[in-house]
Amino acid sequence: MRTPVLDRRLTLEAAERLSDGLGGFVENWVSLGTLWARIAPRSGREIGVGGATLSQVPYRITVRAAPYGAASRPRPDQRFREGSRIFRIVSVADNVDNGRYLTCLVEEETLS
């Protein structure tokens, strides 16, 4: 396997639930740190949602590997941010060739 070029700076974020004072909660996203990554597009699709069109674009994001349990290791309940772009993490797998990288399958959703 060729060494991937990690040329995109992404912020890894995790959801944090905060009480709204009325028995419910609000979700707040907090930064866990910055990771350098390679982003490669896959094939996208559009679906109708309540009269609007939701465009789902899947990507494959490659980052350096981190040990299980490390704060810098992405998980499927987290997301990446690049400026105003949000990439929801769907799955994370170790690179089987050398174990030095992780492959994250993500989806970027935009409402139009």
DOLUMFI-831121 format. One record per residue: residue number from 0; residue in three letters; x, y negated, z negated of N, C-alpha, C in turn. Coordinates in steps of 0.02 Angstrom, whole numbers. Layout:
<rs>
{NUM 'ALA' {X Y Z} {X Y Z} {X Y Z}},
...
</rs>
This chain:
<rs>
{0 'MET' {42 59 0} {0 0 0} {44 -62 0}},
{1 'ARG' {23 -111 39} {60 -175 39} {42 -214 -23}},
{2 'THR' {89 -254 -47} {76 -296 -105} {28 -351 -85}},
{3 'PRO' {-29 -358 -121} {-77 -410 -102} {-50 -480 -118}},
{4 'VAL' {-69 -528 -77} {-50 -598 -89} {-104 -628 -134}},
{5 'LEU' {-86 -643 -195} {-132 -672 -244} {-126 -748 -239}},
{6 'ASP' {-166 -778 -195} {-159 -849 -181} {-219 -892 -201}},
{7 'ARG' {-267 -864 -237} {-325 -901 -259} {-327 -902 -336}},
{8 'ARG' {-338 -960 -365} {-340 -967 -437} {-413 -964 -460}},
{9 'LEU' {-430 -912 -498} {-498 -902 -522} {-500 -906 -598}},
{10 'THR' {-556 -930 -625} {-567 -930 -697} {-612 -871 -713}},
{11 'LEU' {-591 -830 -761} {-631 -774 -784} {-676 -800 -840}},
{12 'GLU' {-741 -787 -835} {-789 -812 -885} {-831 -756 -913}},
{13 'ALA' {-850 -764 -977} {-894 -716 -1010} {-954 -752 -1038}},
{14 'ALA' {-1012 -718 -1038} {-1073 -748 -1065} {-1072 -747 -1141}},
{15 'GLU' {-1097 -801 -1170} {-1103 -806 -1242} {-1174 -827 -1258}},
{16 'ARG' {-1208 -790 -1301} {-1277 -806 -1319} {-1276 -852 -1380}},
{17 'LEU' {-1311 -908 -1374} {-1317 -955 -1429} {-1390 -962 -1448}},
{18 'SER' {-1404 -966 -1512} {-1473 -974 -1536} {-1501 -1041 -1513}},
{19 'ASP' {-1564 -1041 -1491} {-1595 -1104 -1471} {-1634 -1136 -1528}},
{20 'GLY' {-1632 -1104 -1588} {-1666 -1131 -1647} {-1740 -1115 -1650}},
{21 'LEU' {-1766 -1081 -1599} {-1837 -1065 -1597} {-1848 -989 -1592}},
{22 'GLY' {-1798 -951 -1611} {-1804 -878 -1609} {-1778 -847 -1544}},
{23 'GLY' {-1759 -888 -1497} {-1733 -864 -1433} {-1659 -880 -1428}},
{24 'PHE' {-1635 -881 -1367} {-1564 -896 -1357} {-1555 -930 -1289}},
{25 'VAL' {-1498 -962 -1283} {-1476 -989 -1218} {-1409 -956 -1202}},
{26 'GLU' {-1397 -947 -1138} {-1335 -915 -1117} {-1285 -969 -1096}},
{27 'ASN' {-1226 -965 -1124} {-1172 -1012 -1109} {-1112 -972 -1084}},
{28 'TRP' {-1080 -995 -1032} {-1021 -960 -1005} {-958 -993 -1031}},
{29 'VAL' {-913 -953 -1059} {-850 -978 -1086} {-791 -950 -1047}},
{30 'SER' {-740 -991 -1039} {-680 -971 -1002} {-637 -925 -1044}},
{31 'LEU' {-614 -870 -1013} {-567 -824 -1046} {-496 -833 -1021}},
{32 'GLY' {-488 -873 -969} {-422 -884 -941} {-422 -886 -866}},
{33 'THR' {-364 -897 -837} {-356 -903 -765} {-318 -843 -738}},
{34 'LEU' {-341 -817 -681} {-309 -761 -648} {-296 -780 -575}},
{35 'TRP' {-239 -759 -549} {-225 -767 -478} {-254 -707 -442}},
{36 'ALA' {-284 -719 -384} {-321 -666 -351} {-316 -671 -275}},
{37 'ARG' {-336 -616 -243} {-346 -613 -171} {-421 -601 -162}},
{38 'ILE' {-453 -640 -118} {-525 -633 -105} {-533 -611 -33}},
{39 'ALA' {-568 -555 -23} {-581 -529 45} {-657 -519 52}},
{40 'PRO' {-687 -548 104} {-759 -540 113} {-778 -471 138}},
{41 'ARG' {-839 -451 122} {-869 -390 149} {-933 -413 186}},
{42 'SER' {-975 -368 208} {-1035 -388 246} {-1090 -413 199}},
{43 'GLY' {-1123 -468 217} {-1174 -498 176} {-1244 -483 199}},
{44 'ARG' {-1294 -508 161} {-1364 -500 180} {-1406 -556 151}},
{45 'GLU' {-1466 -564 179} {-1513 -613 155} {-1577 -577 135}},
{46 'ILE' {-1607 -599 78} {-1670 -571 56} {-1717 -628 37}},
{47 'GLY' {-1782 -616 44} {-1831 -666 24} {-1849 -658 -49}},
{48 'VAL' {-1848 -712 -86} {-1864 -712 -157} {-1911 -770 -171}},
{49 'GLY' {-1974 -755 -183} {-2023 -807 -201} {-2027 -864 -152}},
{50 'GLY' {-2026 -851 -88} {-2031 -903 -38} {-1965 -935 -19}},
{51 'ALA' {-1911 -919 -54} {-1844 -945 -38} {-1802 -888 -10}},
{52 'THR' {-1748 -906 21} {-1701 -856 48} {-1640 -854 3}},
{53 'LEU' {-1625 -794 -22} {-1566 -784 -63} {-1513 -750 -21}},
{54 'SER' {-1456 -782 -14} {-1401 -754 25} {-1352 -720 -22}},
{55 'GLN' {-1342 -655 -14} {-1295 -619 -55} {-1234 -601 -13}},
{56 'VAL' {-1176 -625 -35} {-1115 -611 2} {-1068 -573 -45}},
{57 'PRO' {-1055 -509 -28} {-1009 -470 -70} {-936 -484 -51}},
{58 'TYR' {-893 -481 -100} {-821 -490 -90} {-784 -436 -129}},
{59 'ARG' {-722 -425 -108} {-676 -382 -145} {-622 -429 -171}},
{60 'ILE' {-615 -432 -237} {-565 -476 -269} {-513 -432 -302}},
{61 'THR' {-450 -444 -285} {-394 -407 -314} {-356 -452 -362}},
{62 'VAL' {-344 -427 -422} {-306 -463 -474} {-254 -415 -503}},
{63 'ARG' {-206 -444 -540} {-157 -401 -575} {-192 -360 -628}},
{64 'ALA' {-169 -299 -637} {-198 -254 -687} {-183 -279 -757}},
{65 'ALA' {-228 -263 -803} {-219 -277 -874} {-244 -216 -912}},
{66 'PRO' {-217 -203 -971} {-238 -143 -1008} {-312 -147 -1028}},
{67 'TYR' {-342 -89 -1037} {-411 -86 -1062} {-416 -123 -1129}},
{68 'GLY' {-468 -163 -1137} {-478 -200 -1199} {-444 -268 -1199}},
{69 'ALA' {-400 -283 -1152} {-367 -348 -1149} {-418 -401 -1125}},
{70 'ALA' {-413 -461 -1153} {-459 -515 -1134} {-451 -534 -1060}},
{71 'SER' {-392 -520 -1031} {-380 -538 -961} {-403 -484 -912}},
{72 'ARG' {-430 -428 -937} {-456 -375 -893} {-530 -389 -879}},
{73 'PRO' {-547 -402 -815} {-617 -416 -798} {-663 -356 -813}},
{74 'ARG' {-727 -372 -829} {-778 -321 -841} {-840 -338 -801}},
{75 'PRO' {-883 -289 -788} {-943 -302 -748} {-993 -350 -779}},
{76 'ASP' {-990 -366 -843} {-1036 -414 -872} {-1007 -485 -871}},
{77 'GLN' {-954 -495 -834} {-921 -560 -829} {-925 -587 -758}},
{78 'ARG' {-895 -645 -747} {-894 -675 -681} {-830 -714 -670}},
{79 'PHE' {-815 -727 -606} {-760 -771 -587} {-789 -837 -564}},
{80 'ARG' {-752 -891 -575} {-772 -957 -550} {-713 -987 -512}},
{81 'GLU' {-730 -1016 -454} {-681 -1054 -415} {-715 -1119 -398}},
{82 'GLY' {-702 -1171 -438} {-737 -1235 -428} {-811 -1225 -442}},
{83 'SER' {-854 -1239 -392} {-926 -1230 -401} {-949 -1161 -378}},
{84 'ARG' {-904 -1121 -352} {-922 -1054 -329} {-920 -1005 -387}},
{85 'ILE' {-972 -962 -390} {-977 -912 -443} {-979 -842 -411}},
{86 'PHE' {-938 -797 -437} {-935 -728 -413} {-953 -682 -471}},
{87 'ARG' {-1011 -650 -467} {-1034 -604 -519} {-999 -537 -510}},
{88 'ILE' {-966 -512 -562} {-929 -449 -557} {-977 -390 -561}},
{89 'VAL' {-976 -347 -509} {-1019 -289 -506} {-982 -227 -532}},
{90 'SER' {-918 -219 -512} {-879 -161 -536} {-805 -178 -535}},
{91 'VAL' {-767 -141 -576} {-694 -151 -580} {-662 -82 -578}},
{92 'ALA' {-612 -74 -536} {-577 -10 -530} {-502 -21 -527}},
{93 'ASP' {-464 26 -557} {-391 25 -551} {-372 42 -480}},
{94 'ASN' {-320 10 -455} {-293 26 -390} {-258 93 -395}},
{95 'VAL' {-282 142 -357} {-255 210 -365} {-185 218 -336}},
{96 'ASP' {-163 174 -292} {-97 181 -261} {-40 168 -309}},
{97 'ASN' {-46 115 -350} {10 99 -393} {-9 77 -463}},
{98 'GLY' {-73 65 -476} {-96 47 -542} {-76 -23 -565}},
{99 'ARG' {-47 -63 -521} {-26 -130 -540} {-80 -182 -527}},
{100 'TYR' {-133 -163 -492} {-186 -210 -475} {-254 -180 -491}},
{101 'LEU' {-303 -224 -499} {-373 -204 -508} {-412 -228 -447}},
{102 'THR' {-460 -189 -426} {-505 -209 -372} {-574 -222 -403}},
{103 'CYS' {-599 -283 -395} {-664 -303 -421} {-711 -313 -363}},
{104 'LEU' {-767 -278 -364} {-819 -290 -315} {-866 -342 -346}},
{105 'VAL' {-877 -396 -310} {-915 -453 -336} {-967 -475 -285}},
{106 'GLU' {-1015 -514 -308} {-1065 -544 -263} {-1069 -619 -278}},
{107 'GLU' {-1068 -657 -224} {-1080 -729 -229} {-1151 -740 -204}},
{108 'GLU' {-1193 -770 -245} {-1262 -782 -226} {-1273 -856 -219}},
{109 'THR' {-1305 -875 -164} {-1323 -945 -153} {-1396 -948 -132}},
{110 'LEU' {-1433 -994 -158} {-1503 -1003 -143} {-1510 -1057 -90}},
{111 'SER' {-1548 -1041 -37} {-1557 -1090 16} {-1630 -1101 31}},
</rs>
